[in-house]
Amino acid sequence: MRSSPSSYKRKKAQGKKENDLSAFTVERLEYTLSKDELICEDCGKEMKVVTKEIHRYLKFVPAQFVTV
């Protein structure tokens, strides 16, 4: 009689991605709108920030040669 392996799956370690990326420098980009762009075209009221999104990417910058 043969038994098949169970369908058990390991849980992923929580916080591993943040720990792996913590050694890299963070480049923060913020985009702000002018006062004119914050006014709704339909009703004319001032809009406010509803959500902030965070995206993390790794950017490879090759070694550079500089003449001195």
Phi and psi restraints in degrees (value plus and minus 20) as a CYANA .aco file:
   2 ARG   PHI    -121.6   -81.6
   2 ARG   PSI     122.0   162.0
   3 SER   PHI    -133.5   -93.5
   3 SER   PSI     121.1   161.1
   4 SER   PHI    -114.1   -74.1
   4 SER   PSI     132.0   172.0
   5 PRO   PHI     -84.3   -44.3
   5 PRO   PSI     129.6   169.6
   6 SER   PHI     -91.7   -51.7
   6 SER   PSI     143.8   183.8
   7 SER   PHI    -112.0   -72.0
   7 SER   PSI      13.9    53.9
   8 TYR   PHI     -92.4   -52.4
   8 TYR   PSI     114.3   154.3
   9 LYS   PHI    -139.3   -99.3
   9 LYS   PSI     117.1   157.1
  10 ARG   PHI     -92.4   -52.4
  10 ARG   PSI     126.7   166.7
  11 LYS   PHI    -101.8   -61.8
  11 LYS   PSI     124.4   164.4
  12 LYS   PHI     -94.1   -54.1
  12 LYS   PSI     126.1   166.1
  13 ALA   PHI     -91.0   -51.0
  13 ALA   PSI     109.0   149.0
  14 GLN   PHI     -99.4   -59.4
  14 GLN   PSI     117.9   157.9
  15 GLY   PHI      62.0   102.0
  15 GLY   PSI     -14.1    25.9
  16 LYS   PHI     -87.6   -47.6
  16 LYS   PSI     -60.3   -20.3
  17 LYS   PHI     -84.1   -44.1
  17 LYS   PSI     -62.2   -22.2
  18 GLU   PHI     -84.6   -44.6
  18 GLU   PSI     -58.8   -18.8
  19 ASN   PHI     -86.7   -46.7
  19 ASN   PSI     -59.0   -19.0
  20 ASP   PHI     -87.6   -47.6
  20 ASP   PSI     -56.6   -16.6
  21 LEU   PHI    -108.3   -68.3
  21 LEU   PSI     -25.0    15.0
  22 SER   PHI     -88.8   -48.8
  22 SER   PSI     -41.1    -1.1
  23 ALA   PHI     -99.5   -59.5
  23 ALA   PSI     -35.2     4.8
  24 PHE   PHI    -110.7   -70.7
  24 PHE   PSI     132.8   172.8
  25 THR   PHI     -94.0   -54.0
  25 THR   PSI     131.3   171.3
  26 VAL   PHI    -127.5   -87.5
  26 VAL   PSI     109.0   149.0
  27 GLU   PHI    -129.3   -89.3
  27 GLU   PSI      94.4   134.4
  28 ARG   PHI    -121.2   -81.2
  28 ARG   PSI     109.0   149.0
  29 LEU   PHI    -136.4   -96.4
  29 LEU   PSI     105.1   145.1
  30 GLU   PHI    -142.1  -102.1
  30 GLU   PSI     112.6   152.6
  31 TYR   PHI    -131.6   -91.6
  31 TYR   PSI     103.6   143.6
  32 THR   PHI    -135.6   -95.6
  32 THR   PSI     126.2   166.2
  33 LEU   PHI    -119.5   -79.5
  33 LEU   PSI     132.0   172.0
  34 SER   PHI     -93.9   -53.9
  34 SER   PSI     148.6   188.6
  35 LYS   PHI     -80.6   -40.6
  35 LYS   PSI     -55.1   -15.1
  36 ASP   PHI     -88.0   -48.0
  36 ASP   PSI     -55.4   -15.4
  37 GLU   PHI     -96.4   -56.4
  37 GLU   PSI     -39.2     0.8
  38 LEU   PHI    -101.7   -61.7
  38 LEU   PSI     -26.9    13.1
  39 ILE   PHI    -111.2   -71.2
  39 ILE   PSI     109.6   149.6
  40 CYS   PHI     -88.3   -48.3
  40 CYS   PSI     113.8   153.8
  41 GLU   PHI     -92.3   -52.3
  41 GLU   PSI     -47.3    -7.3
  42 ASP   PHI    -101.3   -61.3
  42 ASP   PSI     -71.5   -31.5
  43 CYS   PHI    -126.7   -86.7
  43 CYS   PSI     -35.7     4.3
  44 GLY   PHI      63.6   103.6
  44 GLY   PSI     -16.7    23.3
  45 LYS   PHI    -106.1   -66.1
  45 LYS   PSI     137.3   177.3
  46 GLU   PHI     -97.7   -57.7
  46 GLU   PSI     112.2   152.2
  47 MET   PHI    -106.0   -66.0
  47 MET   PSI     136.3   176.3
  48 LYS   PHI    -146.1  -106.1
  48 LYS   PSI     146.6   186.6
  49 VAL   PHI     -90.5   -50.5
  49 VAL   PSI     105.8   145.8
  50 VAL   PHI    -116.4   -76.4
  50 VAL   PSI     -61.2   -21.2
  51 THR   PHI    -168.5  -128.5
  51 THR   PSI     136.4   176.4
  52 LYS   PHI    -139.9   -99.9
  52 LYS   PSI     114.7   154.7
  53 GLU   PHI    -130.9   -90.9
  53 GLU   PSI     122.3   162.3
  54 ILE   PHI    -139.5   -99.5
  54 ILE   PSI     104.6   144.6
  55 HIS   PHI    -142.4  -102.4
  55 HIS   PSI     115.0   155.0
  56 ARG   PHI    -139.1   -99.1
  56 ARG   PSI     106.5   146.5
  57 TYR   PHI    -151.6  -111.6
  57 TYR   PSI     130.0   170.0
  58 LEU   PHI    -117.4   -77.4
  58 LEU   PSI     108.2   148.2
  59 LYS   PHI    -135.4   -95.4
  59 LYS   PSI     103.3   143.3
  60 PHE   PHI    -108.3   -68.3
  60 PHE   PSI     102.9   142.9
  61 VAL   PHI    -135.1   -95.1
  61 VAL   PSI      90.8   130.8
  62 PRO   PHI     -88.5   -48.5
  62 PRO   PSI     143.6   183.6
  63 ALA   PHI     -80.5   -40.5
  63 ALA   PSI     128.1   168.1
  64 GLN   PHI    -139.1   -99.1
  64 GLN   PSI     125.7   165.7
  65 PHE   PHI    -123.6   -83.6
  65 PHE   PSI     113.0   153.0
  66 VAL   PHI    -148.4  -108.4
  66 VAL   PSI     113.4   153.4
  67 THR   PHI    -105.0   -65.0
  67 THR   PSI     115.8   155.8
